[in-house]
Amino acid sequence: MSHKVFDVIIVGGGPSGASCAIKLADANLKVALLEKALFPRDKTCGDALSVDVVNQVKILSPVLEQQFAEMSNKIASYGVKIVAPNQKHVDIPFIHKGNKSFGYISPRLDFDNLLFQHAKALPTIDTFENCTVTKVATNSSGVTVDTNLGSFSAKLVIGADGAHSVVQKHLGDIQVEKDHYCAGLRVYYENVASFHEENFIELHYFNEILPGYLWVFPLAGNKANVGIGVLSSVVSKHKLNLKDVLQKLINNHPHLKERFKDARPLETVKGYGLPLGSKKRNISGERFLLTGDAAALIDPFTGEGIANAIRSGRVAADHAIRCFEQQQFSAAFNKAYDKEIYRRMWGELKISRLLQQLVRYPWAFNFAVKRAQESKYIQQFLIDALSNIEKKKKILFKPGFYLSMLFR
């Protein structure tokens, strides 16, 4: 079989891999982007694209920003509805810098394809679809990647191949830990009733799945993305059959069954795993970097991972360029990548872990939502928390905030 030589090999063409390739396109490096599927391909996900995702797309490329603006199969979402275990809820609009803001909801089939096709069209990026990686190995002179299309070699490999990363499996040391891993299900529906007029995404928290939640996200064309995400430790402890839990809640819960009485599933239930960014890991080593889900950078509270995937792809590209500038590919040199990733992301991931721990307790969650309904101060905090990480840090770690929860 053939053997191809590159400077950088990116394994995985999802948001982190495609973003990394886009950032490397002008670096005067030979870059191979290997993808096991043929795009467009589905990705089991909630399909919500946060305000941060939109901003990351803008940073990547003005052309890509315009292509995203013209992408038809998406709808704008102007906020989130959080439903506590006692079924009281609070609506939180998206506000950015004092102005009304919005994210989008779009099937990953379309969004991921947009990023991949943009990367594929770049003349300095060689893409290989239907390319299944079977082995990744390093040696003193480089890294070798064996695939069904032949072998590839390079100075550096970037693992952007998701939760079940082959690069991580062969070169890394990240273990599946049930308290830092989430099990999820998704099913597309049509004719789900009674969405917010501004397409708020919905997070429904129930006692039996805390700190997880059931989500209902509106989509274009009278469709909806419906799913459930629960910590693997909770699934194991209570021996939950998530498919049964999801269907029972949809069919029987008073606040859901009326909305779903005329709804029809458009597919069988799809399952997936989410490696959560609730602890720091080693995400690089000798001649390799990990990005996105392969680096376990998913928000432990919301389950959102797309923005951090794109961001980590950008950071990985910047670090790769420095590797070649200094001809340094060692584990020690690549530790700078880990430091930069966590410098940018750990503050928010740590707070999300704290919030995840807090919502384990139904009484606390019910109380917090009740206070949010009553207090403009708490409502403003929640708005700020969704748009301003620095403000969220300052408020959450101030004892006075918790006093205000009681008395304001």
C-alpha positions in Angstrom: 0.0 0.0 0.0 1.0 3.6 -0.5 3.0 5.7 1.9 2.5 9.5 2.1 4.7 12.0 3.9 3.4 15.2 5.5 4.5 17.7 8.1 1.3 17.5 10.2 -1.4 14.8 10.2 -4.8 15.8 11.7 -6.9 12.7 12.5 -10.6 13.7 12.5 -12.5 16.2 10.4 -15.0 17.4 12.9 -15.0 21.0 14.3 -11.7 20.7 16.1 -9.9 19.0 13.2 -11.3 21.2 10.5 -10.6 24.3 12.5 -7.0 23.2 13.1 -6.6 22.6 9.4 -8.1 26.0 8.5 -5.7 27.7 10.9 -2.7 25.8 9.4 -3.6 26.5 5.8 -1.2 29.5 5.5 1.6 28.1 7.6 3.7 26.8 4.8 3.3 23.2 6.1 2.1 20.1 4.3 -1.0 19.1 6.2 -3.1 15.9 5.9 -6.7 15.8 7.3 -7.8 12.2 7.7 -11.5 11.5 8.3 -13.1 8.0 8.7 -16.5 9.1 7.4 -17.6 10.6 4.1 -19.0 14.1 4.6 -21.8 15.1 5.2 -22.1 12.8 8.1 -24.3 12.9 11.2 -22.9 13.5 14.7 -25.1 12.6 17.7 -25.4 15.9 19.6 -27.9 18.5 20.9 -27.2 20.7 17.8 -27.1 23.9 19.8 -24.5 26.4 18.6 -23.7 28.8 21.4 -22.9 32.5 21.0 -19.3 31.4 21.6 -19.5 29.0 18.6 -20.6 31.9 16.4 -17.7 34.0 17.7 -15.2 31.2 17.1 -16.4 30.9 13.5 -15.8 34.6 13.0 -12.3 34.3 14.3 -11.5 31.4 12.0 -12.2 33.0 8.7 -14.3 35.9 7.3 -15.2 33.7 4.3 -16.4 30.9 6.7 -18.3 33.5 8.7 -20.2 34.5 5.5 -20.8 30.8 4.5 -22.2 30.2 8.0 -24.5 33.3 7.7 -25.8 31.9 4.4 -26.4 28.3 5.7 -30.1 27.8 5.6 -30.8 24.9 7.9 -30.5 26.8 11.2 -32.6 28.9 13.4 -31.6 31.6 15.9 -32.2 31.0 19.6 -32.4 33.9 22.0 -32.2 32.2 25.3 -32.6 29.2 27.5 -35.4 27.8 29.6 -34.2 26.0 32.8 -36.8 23.8 34.4 -36.1 22.7 38.0 -37.0 19.3 39.5 -40.2 20.8 41.0 -41.1 22.0 37.5 -40.8 25.7 38.2 -38.8 27.3 35.5 -36.8 30.5 34.7 -36.3 31.9 31.2 -32.8 33.4 30.6 -32.3 35.6 27.5 -28.9 35.7 25.9 -27.3 39.1 26.5 -23.8 40.1 25.3 -22.3 43.4 26.3 -25.7 44.7 27.3 -27.4 43.8 24.0 -29.7 41.0 23.1 -27.7 38.2 21.5 -28.4 34.8 20.1 -26.9 31.5 19.2 -28.2 29.0 16.7 -29.6 25.5 16.5 -28.5 23.5 13.5 -28.0 19.8 12.8 -24.4 18.8 13.1 -24.8 17.1 9.7 -24.9 20.6 8.2 -22.6 22.6 10.5 -19.8 20.1 10.6 -20.0 19.7 6.8 -19.7 23.4 6.4 -16.4 23.5 8.4 -15.0 20.4 6.7 -15.8 21.5 3.2 -14.2 24.9 3.9 -11.0 23.1 5.0 -11.2 20.7 2.1 -11.3 23.5 -0.4 -8.1 25.1 0.9 -5.3 24.3 -1.6 -2.7 23.6 1.1 -4.8 21.0 2.9 -4.9 17.4 1.6 -8.1 15.6 2.8 -8.7 11.9 2.9 -12.3 10.7 3.6 -13.3 7.1 4.3 -9.9 6.9 5.9 -10.0 4.6 9.0 -6.9 4.9 11.3 -5.8 1.5 12.7 -2.6 2.4 14.4 -0.6 5.4 15.5 3.0 5.1 16.6 5.9 7.5 17.3 9.6 7.1 16.8 12.7 9.3 17.1 12.1 10.9 13.7 8.4 11.3 13.6 5.0 9.6 13.8 3.4 7.0 11.6 -0.3 6.6 11.1 -1.6 3.3 9.5 -5.0 3.4 7.7 -7.1 1.5 5.3 -5.8 3.9 2.6 -2.1 3.2 3.3 0.4 4.7 5.8 1.1 8.3 6.5 4.1 9.8 8.3 4.7 13.3 9.7 6.6 15.2 12.4 3.5 15.8 14.4 0.0 14.2 14.7 -3.0 16.0 16.1 -5.8 13.8 17.5 -9.1 15.5 16.7 -11.0 12.1 16.4 -13.5 12.5 19.2 -14.5 10.7 22.4 -13.1 7.3 21.1 -9.9 8.8 19.8 -7.5 6.3 18.2 -4.7 8.8 18.6 -5.4 9.1 22.4 -5.8 5.3 22.7 -2.4 4.7 21.1 -0.4 7.6 22.5 -2.3 9.2 25.4 -3.2 8.2 28.9 -6.8 9.5 29.4 -9.0 7.0 31.1 -12.8 6.7 31.1 -13.8 7.7 34.6 -17.5 7.5 35.3 -17.7 10.6 37.4 -16.1 12.6 34.5 -18.0 11.0 31.7 -21.6 11.4 30.5 -23.9 9.0 28.6 -26.2 10.6 26.2 -29.1 9.8 23.8 -30.7 11.8 21.0 -33.7 11.5 18.8 -35.1 13.9 16.2 -38.9 14.6 16.4 -41.4 16.5 14.4 -44.5 18.3 15.7 -43.4 19.0 19.2 -45.6 21.8 20.5 -45.3 24.9 22.6 -41.8 26.2 22.0 -40.9 29.7 23.2 -41.6 32.4 20.5 -37.8 33.2 20.5 -36.8 29.5 20.2 -35.3 29.2 23.7 -33.5 25.9 24.2 -34.9 23.9 27.1 -33.1 22.1 29.8 -35.4 19.9 32.0 -33.9 18.6 35.3 -35.6 15.6 37.0 -34.7 14.1 40.3 -33.9 10.7 39.0 -31.2 11.9 36.6 -29.5 14.8 38.4 -27.0 16.3 37.7 -28.1 15.4 34.2 -31.0 16.8 32.2 -33.4 16.1 29.4 -33.2 18.7 26.6 -35.7 19.8 24.0 -34.2 22.1 21.3 -36.3 23.5 18.4 -35.1 23.0 14.9 -36.1 24.5 11.5 -38.9 22.8 9.7 -41.1 22.1 12.7 -38.5 19.6 14.0 -36.9 19.2 17.4 -33.7 17.7 18.8 -34.7 15.8 22.0 -32.3 14.0 24.2 -31.0 13.1 27.7 -27.5 13.3 29.2 -26.6 11.7 32.5 -23.3 11.2 34.3 -22.1 7.6 33.7 -21.6 7.2 37.5 -25.3 8.0 38.0 -26.3 5.5 35.2 -24.2 2.8 36.8 -25.3 3.5 40.4 -29.0 3.4 39.7 -28.8 0.9 36.8 -30.6 3.3 34.5 -31.8 2.3 31.1 -31.6 5.8 29.5 -33.8 4.9 26.6 -36.6 3.8 28.9 -36.1 6.9 31.1 -36.3 9.2 28.1 -39.4 7.6 26.8 -41.2 7.5 30.1 -40.5 11.2 30.8 -41.7 12.2 27.3 -44.8 10.0 27.4 -45.9 10.4 31.1 -44.6 13.6 32.6 -47.4 16.2 32.9 -45.2 19.0 31.5 -44.1 17.0 28.5 -46.7 14.5 27.4 -49.1 17.2 26.1 -46.4 18.7 24.0 -45.5 15.3 22.5 -49.0 13.9 22.0 -48.9 14.7 18.3 -45.1 14.4 17.9 -43.5 11.7 15.8 -39.9 10.4 16.1 -38.0 10.7 12.9 -35.2 8.2 13.7 -34.3 5.5 16.2 -32.7 6.7 19.4 -28.9 7.4 19.0 -26.4 7.0 21.8 -23.0 8.5 22.5 -20.5 9.3 25.2 -19.2 12.6 26.4 -15.7 12.9 28.1 -16.2 15.9 30.4 -13.7 18.6 31.1 -14.3 18.3 34.8 -10.6 17.5 35.6 -7.3 18.3 34.0 -5.7 15.7 31.8 -2.5 15.2 29.9 -3.5 16.3 26.4 -0.2 16.2 24.6 3.0 14.1 24.5 5.9 13.2 22.3 4.9 14.4 18.8 1.1 14.5 19.5 -1.6 17.0 20.6 -5.2 16.2 21.4 -8.1 18.5 20.7 -11.9 18.8 21.2 -13.6 15.7 22.6 -10.4 13.7 22.2 -8.9 16.0 24.9 -12.1 15.8 27.0 -12.9 19.5 26.8 -16.7 19.3 27.1 -18.4 21.6 29.5 -19.4 19.4 32.5 -22.6 21.5 33.3 -24.1 22.2 29.9 -22.6 19.4 27.9 -21.6 21.9 25.2 -18.3 21.0 23.4 -18.3 22.7 20.0 -16.9 26.0 21.0 -14.1 24.4 22.9 -13.4 22.0 20.1 -13.0 24.9 17.6 -10.9 26.9 20.2 -8.6 23.9 20.9 -8.1 23.4 17.2 -7.0 27.0 16.8 -4.6 26.7 19.8 -3.2 23.4 18.5 -2.5 25.0 15.1 -0.7 27.9 16.8 1.4 25.4 18.8 2.1 23.2 15.8 3.6 26.2 14.0 5.9 26.9 17.0 6.9 23.3 17.0 8.2 23.6 13.4 9.7 27.1 14.0 11.8 25.7 16.8 12.0 22.1 15.5 10.8 20.9 18.9 8.3 18.0 19.1 9.0 16.6 22.5 6.6 15.9 25.3 8.3 18.6 27.4 7.9 21.2 24.7 4.3 20.2 24.0 3.4 20.8 27.7 3.1 24.5 26.6 0.0 23.4 24.6 -1.6 21.9 27.7 -0.9 25.0 29.7 -2.4 27.3 27.0 -5.5 25.2 26.7 -6.2 25.2 30.4 -5.2 28.9 30.7 -8.0 29.7 28.3 -10.6 27.1 29.4 -10.0 25.8 32.9 -11.7 28.8 34.7 -15.0 28.1 33.0 -14.7 24.3 33.2 -13.9 24.5 36.9 -17.0 26.7 37.5 -19.1 24.4 35.4 -17.9 21.4 37.5 -19.0 23.4 40.6 -22.4 24.0 39.1 -22.7 20.4 38.2 -22.0 19.4 41.8 -24.6 21.9 43.1 -27.4 20.6 40.9 -27.0 17.2 42.4 -29.3 18.4 45.2 -32.9 18.9 44.1 -33.8 21.2 47.0 -30.9 23.5 46.2 -31.9 23.6 42.5 -35.5 24.2 43.3 -34.6 27.0 45.6 -32.2 28.6 43.1 -34.8 28.7 40.4 -37.4 30.1 42.8 -35.0 32.9 43.8 -34.3 33.5 40.1 -38.0 34.0 39.5 -38.2 36.5 42.4 -35.0 38.4 42.2 -33.8 40.7 39.4 -30.3 40.4 40.8 -30.2 36.6 40.4 -31.7 36.9 37.0 -29.0 39.3 36.0 -26.3 36.9 37.4 -27.7 34.1 35.2 -27.6 36.3 32.2 -24.1 37.3 33.0 -23.1 33.7 33.6 -24.1 32.8 30.1 -22.2 35.6 28.4 -19.3 36.6 30.7 -17.0 34.0 32.2 -15.0 36.6 34.2 -18.1 38.0 35.8 -19.2 34.5 36.6 -15.9 33.7 38.3 -16.1 36.9 40.4 -19.7 36.3 41.5 -19.6 32.6 42.1 -16.5 32.7 44.4 -17.8 35.7 46.4 -19.5 34.6 49.7 -21.8 37.7 49.3 -23.4 36.1 46.3 -24.8 33.2 48.3 -26.1 35.6 51.0 -27.8 37.5 48.2 -29.4 34.3 47.1 -31.1 34.2 50.5 -32.0 37.8 51.1 -32.2 39.8 47.9 
